[in-house]
Amino acid sequence: MTSTQRCGCPDYESSLPSLGRRGFLGGAGLLAGAMTAGSLFDGAHRQVAYGANPDGNVVIVLSLRGGSDGVSVIVPKSPTDQANLQSKRPGIIVPTDRLIGSDPRFGLHPALAPLLPMWTAGTFGAVHAVGMSQPNRSHFSSMEQVERAAPGSGERTGWINRAIGLDPAAKPEEVMQIGSNMVPTELVGPAASLGIDSLNDLALPRLWNDQALAGGLRQTWSTGTSALRDGVLTALDVVGRLEPVTSTDLDPIKAQFPQGPLREVLANTVALVNAQVGAKVITIDYGDWDMHTGLGPPDPGNWMYDHLTHLAQSLKAFFAGLSPAMANKVTVVTISEFGRRIEQNGENGVDHGYGNCMLLFGAGVRGGQVHGQWPGLADADLIDGDLAVKQDYRSVLWEILSSRFPQSPVSGSLSTVFPGFTPDAGLDCMS
């Protein structure tokens, strides 16, 4: 199985939109996209939340859709854990002599070698045994719960939308998706959302006589009162404010990235960040982690190895492409809906599980180490055969938001962003 094939998990496949559902958003379609909301869980795309940003910091939430296997990515090195992995994962174990990195308890999968300099420099770290307080193994349910981040409450909005909504002067472009006109759950809420395919789509097409549509559309919608009129005029305002980034030549930027699903999306992301238009939170999807079959040993040509190689090479190119002004202002965190079971199945894959790892890169990260309590992999330590969750993923997000946006309304209102939640003490994954 190659990294471009899917395992055919019915739950995962049913949660993915068809090409028809992805639709078209660009040019005049931007006007409708200014008011859209929904879900997109396929491929690589990104969503952006940006506006007033006094700190200039940017947080990128990289969703590893499909349920990544954290125990393959960040591997425990203790003799007991390695013995258990050898017993339960003989076909896919990453042995200690293949691991890289200097943490005494864990090692990195060898495919992450392009990012080893960041680990050594302390700008790449991880949190292990992380997940939801009440995990489940359903792709669709877990995706929704992770992105709402409000279990036990009546909230139906996403945590990013709630964070942006704390600013009463927030503009629609503070919640933007690139890749589809349907926003994922984390961006759903009362704050207006905008969807486009790339930065170049932040412009209206011109007519055959080179007369811009904007003037005619403004005149057409200059009178009356309706939600549609407000949406059209709001979208036109967005296009006008973001005009400086719409003509970005993305080809030379894309040339710096490896071929693959992250190439276009990260090229757009680095261009947006370097433009300093006020971006605060950018979300990116990198899917195809549902490795029920063919995860494989840690060698090129196997699904996990190739998928991690593309991730590592792409992130290396992304950080190398940041301008000097933004190089120390960008933080990346990975998130996935759940981890995988400890015991492999009969096809060199692993089924849905509970605990996982989150990777952190860039500004403010206390890197070169793995944070969090580790439950161990002995049978008595597992929950239903899965890695136990010892850290709630919201604790990681809480630390990131409070660390990177200290001057923002978000920092003092995290109990609104994550209702009813008290973060785990002593995680200290951010400086």
C-alpha positions as CSV (number, residue, x, y, z in Angstrom):
1,M,0.0,0.0,0.0
2,T,1.3,3.4,-0.9
3,S,0.8,6.7,1.0
4,T,-1.8,7.8,-1.5
5,Q,-4.1,4.8,-1.0
6,R,-6.9,4.7,1.6
7,C,-7.7,1.8,3.8
8,G,-11.4,1.9,3.1
9,C,-12.5,2.4,6.7
10,P,-16.3,3.0,6.3
11,D,-16.5,5.5,9.1
12,Y,-13.6,7.5,7.7
13,E,-14.7,7.4,4.1
14,S,-18.3,8.4,5.1
15,S,-17.0,11.5,6.8
16,L,-15.2,12.7,3.7
17,P,-17.0,15.0,1.3
18,S,-17.2,14.1,-2.4
19,L,-15.6,16.4,-5.0
20,G,-19.0,17.7,-5.8
21,R,-19.5,18.8,-2.2
22,R,-16.2,20.6,-2.2
23,G,-17.7,22.9,-4.8
24,F,-16.2,25.9,-6.5
25,L,-15.2,29.1,-4.7
26,G,-13.3,31.8,-6.5
27,G,-14.1,35.0,-8.4
28,A,-17.7,35.8,-8.0
29,G,-18.2,32.7,-6.0
30,L,-16.3,34.4,-3.2
31,L,-19.4,36.4,-2.5
32,A,-21.4,33.3,-1.5
33,G,-18.3,31.9,0.3
34,A,-18.3,34.9,2.7
35,M,-21.3,33.4,4.4
36,T,-20.8,29.6,4.2
37,A,-20.3,27.2,7.0
38,G,-20.0,23.4,7.0
39,S,-17.3,20.7,7.1
40,L,-14.4,19.5,5.0
41,F,-12.3,16.6,6.1
42,D,-10.4,15.5,3.0
43,G,-7.0,16.1,1.5
44,A,-4.8,19.1,2.4
45,H,-6.3,22.5,2.7
46,R,-6.2,25.3,5.2
47,Q,-8.3,27.8,7.0
48,V,-7.2,31.1,8.4
49,A,-8.3,33.3,11.3
50,Y,-6.8,36.7,11.2
51,G,-7.3,40.3,12.1
52,A,-5.8,42.7,14.7
53,N,-2.7,41.0,16.0
54,P,-0.6,43.2,18.4
55,D,1.9,40.5,19.1
56,G,2.4,39.5,15.4
57,N,2.4,35.9,16.4
58,V,0.8,33.1,14.3
59,V,-0.4,29.7,15.4
60,I,-0.9,27.0,12.8
61,V,-3.1,24.0,13.8
62,L,-2.1,21.1,11.6
63,S,-4.8,18.4,11.6
64,L,-3.6,14.9,10.9
65,R,-7.0,13.6,9.7
66,G,-7.7,9.9,9.9
67,G,-6.2,9.2,13.3
68,S,-2.4,9.2,13.3
69,D,-0.5,6.5,15.2
70,G,1.4,8.5,17.8
71,V,3.3,5.5,19.1
72,S,4.9,5.1,15.7
73,V,5.8,8.8,15.5
74,I,7.1,9.3,19.0
75,V,8.3,5.9,20.2
76,P,8.9,4.9,23.9
77,K,12.4,3.6,24.5
78,S,12.2,1.8,27.8
79,P,13.1,-1.9,27.7
80,T,9.6,-2.8,29.0
81,D,7.8,-0.7,26.5
82,Q,10.0,-1.9,23.7
83,A,9.4,-5.5,24.7
84,N,5.7,-4.9,24.6
85,L,5.9,-3.3,21.2
86,Q,8.0,-6.2,19.9
87,S,5.4,-8.6,21.1
88,K,2.3,-6.7,19.9
89,R,3.8,-5.0,16.8
90,P,6.4,-7.3,15.3
91,G,5.7,-6.1,11.7
92,I,5.7,-2.4,12.4
93,I,7.8,-1.7,15.4
94,V,10.4,1.1,15.2
95,P,13.4,-0.5,17.1
96,T,15.5,1.6,19.4
97,D,18.5,1.5,17.0
98,R,16.4,3.3,14.4
99,L,15.2,6.1,16.6
100,I,16.6,9.6,16.5
101,G,16.5,12.5,19.0
102,S,17.9,12.9,22.5
103,D,14.9,12.5,24.9
104,P,15.9,9.8,27.4
105,R,12.4,8.3,27.4
106,F,11.4,8.5,23.7
107,G,12.8,8.6,20.2
108,L,11.6,10.1,16.9
109,H,10.6,8.0,13.9
110,P,13.6,8.0,11.5
111,A,11.5,9.6,8.8
112,L,11.4,12.8,10.9
113,A,15.2,13.3,10.3
114,P,14.7,16.5,8.3
115,L,13.3,18.1,11.5
116,L,16.1,16.8,13.8
117,P,18.0,20.2,13.7
118,M,14.8,21.8,15.1
119,W,14.6,19.1,17.8
120,T,18.3,19.7,18.7
121,A,17.8,23.5,18.7
122,G,14.8,23.2,21.1
123,T,12.1,24.4,18.6
124,F,10.5,21.0,18.1
125,G,8.9,19.1,21.0
126,A,6.0,16.8,21.7
127,V,3.3,15.9,24.2
128,H,2.5,12.2,24.5
129,A,-0.5,10.2,25.9
130,V,-2.8,13.0,24.8
131,G,-6.4,12.9,23.8
132,M,-10.0,13.6,24.8
133,S,-11.3,13.2,28.3
134,Q,-13.9,10.7,27.0
135,P,-12.3,9.2,23.9
136,N,-14.1,7.2,21.3
137,R,-13.0,5.4,18.1
138,S,-15.4,7.0,15.6
139,H,-13.8,9.3,13.0
140,F,-16.8,11.5,12.6
141,S,-17.7,11.8,16.2
142,S,-14.2,12.3,17.3
143,M,-13.5,14.9,14.7
144,E,-16.5,16.9,15.7
145,Q,-15.7,16.7,19.4
146,V,-12.1,17.6,19.1
147,E,-12.9,20.6,17.0
148,R,-15.8,21.8,19.2
149,A,-13.6,21.3,22.3
150,A,-16.6,21.7,24.6
151,P,-17.7,18.3,25.9
152,G,-20.5,18.3,28.4
153,S,-21.7,21.8,27.3
154,G,-24.3,22.9,24.9
155,E,-21.8,24.6,22.7
156,R,-22.2,23.8,19.0
157,T,-19.5,26.2,17.9
158,G,-15.8,25.5,17.2
159,W,-13.1,26.5,19.6
160,I,-11.3,28.8,17.0
161,N,-14.6,30.5,16.2
162,R,-15.2,31.1,19.9
163,A,-11.6,32.5,20.3
164,I,-12.0,34.9,17.4
165,G,-15.5,35.8,18.6
166,L,-14.0,37.3,21.8
167,D,-13.1,40.4,19.7
168,P,-16.3,42.4,19.1
169,A,-14.5,44.2,16.2
170,A,-13.6,41.0,14.4
171,K,-13.8,41.1,10.6
172,P,-14.9,38.2,8.4
173,E,-11.4,37.5,7.1
174,E,-10.4,36.7,10.6
175,V,-11.9,33.2,10.0
176,M,-10.9,32.0,6.5
177,Q,-10.6,28.6,4.9
178,I,-8.4,27.9,1.9
179,G,-9.2,24.7,0.0
180,S,-13.0,24.7,0.1
181,N,-16.1,26.8,0.8
182,M,-17.2,24.6,3.6
183,V,-15.5,25.3,6.9
184,P,-14.7,22.5,9.5
185,T,-16.3,22.3,12.9
186,E,-13.5,24.3,14.7
187,L,-14.5,27.4,12.6
188,V,-18.2,27.0,12.8
189,G,-20.1,29.7,14.8
190,P,-21.5,33.2,14.8
191,A,-18.3,34.8,13.5
192,A,-18.5,35.1,9.7
193,S,-16.4,32.7,7.7
194,L,-14.8,32.9,4.2
195,G,-13.6,30.1,2.0
196,I,-11.3,30.2,-1.0
197,D,-8.9,27.8,-2.7
198,S,-5.8,29.9,-2.6
199,L,-4.5,33.5,-2.0
200,N,-5.0,34.2,-5.7
201,D,-8.7,33.7,-5.3
202,L,-9.1,36.7,-3.1
203,A,-10.0,38.8,-6.1
204,L,-13.0,39.2,-8.3
205,P,-12.7,38.3,-12.0
206,R,-12.8,41.1,-14.5
207,L,-15.2,41.4,-17.3
208,W,-14.4,41.3,-21.0
209,N,-14.1,45.1,-21.1
210,D,-11.8,45.1,-18.0
211,Q,-14.4,46.7,-15.8
212,A,-14.2,45.3,-12.3
213,L,-17.2,43.6,-10.9
214,A,-16.9,45.4,-7.6
215,G,-18.4,48.7,-8.7
216,G,-21.4,47.2,-10.4
217,L,-22.0,44.8,-7.5
218,R,-21.9,47.6,-5.0
219,Q,-24.3,49.7,-7.0
220,T,-26.7,46.7,-7.4
221,W,-26.7,46.0,-3.7
222,S,-26.6,49.7,-2.5
223,T,-30.2,49.7,-1.3
224,G,-32.4,47.4,0.7
225,T,-31.9,45.3,3.8
226,S,-31.2,41.6,3.8
227,A,-28.7,39.1,5.0
228,L,-27.7,38.4,1.4
229,R,-27.0,42.2,0.8
230,D,-24.9,42.4,3.9
231,G,-23.0,39.3,2.9
232,V,-22.2,40.6,-0.6
233,L,-21.1,44.0,0.7
234,T,-19.0,42.4,3.4
235,A,-17.3,40.1,0.9
236,L,-16.5,43.1,-1.3
237,D,-14.9,44.9,1.7
238,V,-12.8,41.8,2.4
239,V,-11.6,41.7,-1.2
240,G,-10.6,45.3,-1.0
241,R,-8.7,45.0,2.3
242,L,-6.8,41.9,1.2
243,E,-5.9,43.1,-2.2
244,P,-2.1,43.3,-1.4
245,V,-1.9,39.5,-1.1
246,T,-4.1,38.5,-4.1
247,S,-1.5,38.9,-6.8
248,T,1.2,36.9,-5.0
249,D,3.2,34.8,-7.4
250,L,3.0,31.4,-5.8
251,D,5.0,29.4,-8.3
252,P,8.5,30.2,-7.0
253,I,7.3,29.6,-3.5
254,K,5.9,26.2,-4.4
255,A,9.2,25.3,-6.0
256,Q,10.7,25.3,-2.5
257,F,8.4,22.5,-1.3
258,P,8.4,18.8,-2.0
259,Q,5.7,17.3,-4.3
260,G,2.7,16.1,-2.4
261,P,-0.5,17.3,-0.7
262,L,1.2,19.8,1.6
263,R,3.0,21.6,-1.2
264,E,0.3,24.0,-2.4
265,V,-1.2,24.6,1.0
266,L,2.1,25.4,2.8
267,A,3.2,27.6,-0.1
268,N,0.0,29.6,0.4
269,T,0.5,29.6,4.1
270,V,4.1,30.9,4.1
271,A,3.1,33.6,1.6
272,L,0.2,34.7,3.8
273,V,2.3,34.7,7.0
274,N,5.2,36.7,5.3
275,A,2.7,39.2,4.0
276,Q,1.9,40.2,7.7
277,V,-1.8,40.9,7.0
278,G,-2.6,40.1,10.6
279,A,-2.9,36.3,10.6
280,K,-3.3,34.8,14.0
281,V,-4.6,31.2,13.6
282,I,-4.2,29.1,10.5
283,T,-5.5,25.6,10.3
284,I,-4.2,23.0,7.8
285,D,-5.4,19.5,7.0
286,Y,-3.0,16.7,6.1
287,G,-5.1,13.6,5.8
288,D,-4.7,9.9,5.0
289,W,-3.5,8.6,8.4
290,D,-6.1,5.9,8.7
291,M,-3.6,3.1,8.4
292,H,-5.6,-0.1,9.1
293,T,-3.4,-1.9,6.7
294,G,0.1,-1.4,5.3
295,L,1.5,1.0,7.9
296,G,4.7,-1.0,7.5
297,P,8.2,-1.1,9.1
298,P,10.2,2.1,9.3
299,D,11.6,2.0,5.7
300,P,11.0,4.0,2.5
301,G,8.1,2.7,0.5
302,N,5.9,2.0,3.5
303,W,2.8,4.2,4.3
304,M,3.9,5.6,7.6
305,Y,7.5,6.2,6.6
306,D,6.5,8.0,3.4
307,H,3.7,10.0,5.0
308,L,6.1,11.2,7.8
309,T,8.8,12.0,5.3
310,H,6.5,14.3,3.3
311,L,5.4,16.0,6.6
312,A,9.0,16.5,7.8
313,Q,10.3,17.8,4.5
314,S,7.3,20.1,4.0
315,L,7.6,21.6,7.5
316,K,11.4,22.1,7.1
317,A,10.7,24.0,3.8
318,F,7.9,26.0,5.5
319,F,10.1,27.2,8.4
320,A,13.0,27.9,6.0
321,G,10.6,30.0,3.9
322,L,9.6,32.3,6.7
323,S,10.8,35.9,6.4
324,P,13.2,37.3,9.0
325,A,10.4,39.3,10.5
326,M,8.2,36.2,11.0
327,A,10.8,33.5,11.7
328,N,10.4,33.8,15.5
329,K,6.7,34.4,15.5
330,V,5.2,31.2,14.1
331,T,4.1,28.1,16.1
332,V,2.8,24.9,14.6
333,V,0.9,22.2,16.6
334,T,-0.4,18.9,15.2
335,I,-3.7,17.4,16.3
336,S,-5.6,14.2,15.3
337,E,-9.0,12.8,16.2
338,F,-7.6,9.7,18.1
339,G,-4.6,7.4,18.2
340,R,-4.3,3.8,17.2
341,R,-4.4,0.5,19.1
342,I,-1.1,-0.9,20.5
343,E,-1.5,-4.3,18.9
344,Q,-1.2,-4.5,15.2
345,N,-3.8,-6.3,13.1
346,G,-3.2,-9.1,10.6
347,E,-2.4,-6.7,7.7
348,N,0.5,-4.7,9.3
349,G,-1.8,-1.9,10.3
350,V,-3.4,-0.7,13.5
351,D,-7.0,0.0,14.3
352,H,-8.6,3.0,16.0
353,G,-7.4,3.7,19.5
354,Y,-7.3,6.3,22.2
355,G,-4.1,8.1,23.3
356,N,-1.9,9.9,20.8
357,C,0.9,12.5,20.6
358,M,0.9,16.1,19.6
359,L,3.9,17.7,17.9
360,L,4.9,21.3,18.5
361,F,7.3,23.4,16.3
362,G,8.6,26.9,16.3
363,A,8.2,30.0,18.4
364,G,7.7,29.5,22.2
365,V,8.0,25.7,22.1
366,R,10.0,24.0,24.9
367,G,11.5,21.5,22.4
368,G,14.0,18.7,22.4
369,Q,11.9,16.7,24.8
370,V,8.6,14.9,25.2
371,H,6.2,16.4,27.8
372,G,3.4,14.9,29.8
373,Q,2.9,11.9,32.1
374,W,3.5,8.5,30.4
375,P,1.3,5.6,31.4
376,G,3.4,2.9,29.9
377,L,2.5,0.0,27.6
378,A,2.2,-2.9,30.0
379,D,-1.2,-4.7,29.6
380,A,-2.3,-3.4,33.0
381,D,-1.6,0.2,31.8
382,L,-3.6,0.0,28.6
383,I,-7.3,1.0,28.4
384,D,-9.2,-1.4,26.3
385,G,-5.9,-2.3,24.6
386,D,-5.1,1.3,23.8
387,L,-2.6,3.9,25.1
388,A,-4.2,5.6,28.1
389,V,-4.9,9.3,27.8
390,K,-3.0,11.2,30.6
391,Q,-3.1,14.7,29.1
392,D,-6.2,16.4,27.7
393,Y,-5.4,17.9,24.3
394,R,-7.1,21.1,25.3
395,S,-4.4,21.7,27.9
396,V,-1.9,21.9,25.0
397,L,-4.1,24.3,23.1
398,W,-4.6,26.3,26.3
399,E,-0.9,26.7,26.8
400,I,-0.3,27.7,23.2
401,L,-3.0,30.4,23.1
402,S,-2.0,31.9,26.5
403,S,1.7,31.8,25.5
404,R,1.4,33.2,22.0
405,F,-1.3,35.8,22.4
406,P,-0.6,37.4,25.8
407,Q,-2.0,40.8,24.7
408,S,-5.1,39.3,23.1
409,P,-8.6,39.1,24.6
410,V,-8.2,35.3,24.1
411,S,-5.5,35.0,26.8
412,G,-7.7,36.2,29.6
413,S,-10.8,34.3,28.4
414,L,-9.7,30.8,27.8
415,S,-12.5,29.5,30.0
416,T,-14.9,30.8,27.3
417,V,-12.9,29.2,24.5
418,F,-12.8,25.9,26.4
419,P,-15.9,26.0,28.6
420,G,-16.0,24.0,31.8
421,F,-12.3,22.9,31.4
422,T,-9.4,23.2,33.8
423,P,-6.0,22.6,32.1
424,D,-3.7,19.9,33.3
425,A,-1.0,21.2,35.7
426,G,2.7,21.0,35.0
427,L,2.5,20.3,31.3
428,D,4.9,23.2,30.5
429,C,5.2,22.5,26.8
430,M,5.4,26.3,26.0
431,S,7.7,28.9,27.3
